[in-house]
Amino acid sequence: MDLGQIGRILLFIGITVALLGALLMLAARIPALSRLGSLPGDIRIEGSGFTCLFPIVTTILLSVIATIVLNVIIRIINRP
């Protein structure tokens, strides 16, 4: 692998991380997304000086949404 290829890979990774950061900044402005992590069924343990969060229901919800979106994309791509 030459330095040109490594440079392209690093540039691609940097642009991808920057776009993901911008997407997360925009997502923070959506009020419905601020409830993620505090849905009924998510476990939150608070003590003196620490907080531990187990977002079980949020993880299941995001998994179902991702499965539906990916299935739709795959069906569109595999259309004859």
C-alpha positions as CSV (number, residue, x, y, z in Angstrom):
1,M,0.0,0.0,0.0
2,D,1.5,3.3,-1.0
3,L,1.2,6.6,0.8
4,G,-1.4,7.9,-1.8
5,Q,-3.8,5.1,-0.9
6,I,-3.3,5.6,2.8
7,G,-4.0,9.3,2.4
8,R,-7.2,8.6,0.5
9,I,-8.4,6.2,3.2
10,L,-7.6,8.7,6.0
11,L,-9.4,11.5,4.1
12,F,-12.4,9.3,3.6
13,I,-12.5,8.3,7.3
14,G,-12.1,12.0,8.3
15,I,-15.0,13.2,6.0
16,T,-17.2,10.3,7.3
17,V,-16.5,11.2,10.9
18,A,-17.2,14.9,10.2
19,L,-20.5,14.1,8.5
20,L,-21.5,11.8,11.3
21,G,-20.8,14.6,13.8
22,A,-22.8,17.1,11.8
23,L,-25.7,14.6,11.7
24,L,-25.6,14.1,15.4
25,M,-25.5,17.9,16.0
26,L,-28.7,18.2,13.9
27,A,-30.3,15.2,15.6
28,A,-29.8,16.9,19.0
29,R,-32.2,19.6,17.9
30,I,-35.1,17.2,17.3
31,P,-37.2,17.1,20.5
32,A,-38.4,13.5,20.0
33,L,-34.9,12.2,19.9
34,S,-34.1,13.7,23.3
35,R,-36.3,11.1,24.9
36,L,-34.0,8.2,23.7
37,G,-32.2,6.7,26.6
38,S,-35.0,7.6,29.1
39,L,-37.8,5.5,27.7
40,P,-39.9,3.3,30.1
41,G,-38.0,0.1,30.5
42,D,-34.5,1.7,30.3
43,I,-32.6,1.0,33.6
44,R,-31.0,4.0,35.3
45,I,-28.9,3.5,38.4
46,E,-27.8,6.7,40.2
47,G,-25.5,6.8,43.2
48,S,-23.4,9.5,44.8
49,G,-21.1,10.7,42.1
50,F,-22.0,8.3,39.4
51,T,-24.9,7.4,37.0
52,C,-25.2,4.1,35.1
53,L,-27.6,3.7,32.2
54,F,-28.8,0.5,30.5
55,P,-30.9,1.6,27.6
56,I,-32.6,-1.8,26.9
57,V,-35.9,-0.5,25.4
58,T,-34.1,2.2,23.4
59,T,-31.7,-0.4,21.9
60,I,-34.6,-2.7,20.9
61,L,-36.5,0.2,19.3
62,L,-33.4,1.4,17.3
63,S,-32.7,-2.2,16.3
64,V,-36.3,-2.6,14.9
65,I,-36.1,0.7,13.1
66,A,-32.7,-0.1,11.6
67,T,-34.0,-3.6,10.5
68,I,-37.0,-2.0,8.7
69,V,-34.9,0.7,7.0
70,L,-32.2,-1.8,5.8
71,N,-34.9,-4.2,4.5
72,V,-36.5,-1.4,2.5
73,I,-33.1,-0.4,1.1
74,I,-32.2,-4.0,0.2
75,R,-35.6,-4.5,-1.6
76,I,-35.1,-1.4,-3.6
77,I,-31.6,-2.4,-4.6
78,N,-32.6,-6.0,-5.6
79,R,-35.5,-4.9,-7.7
80,P,-35.4,-6.5,-11.2
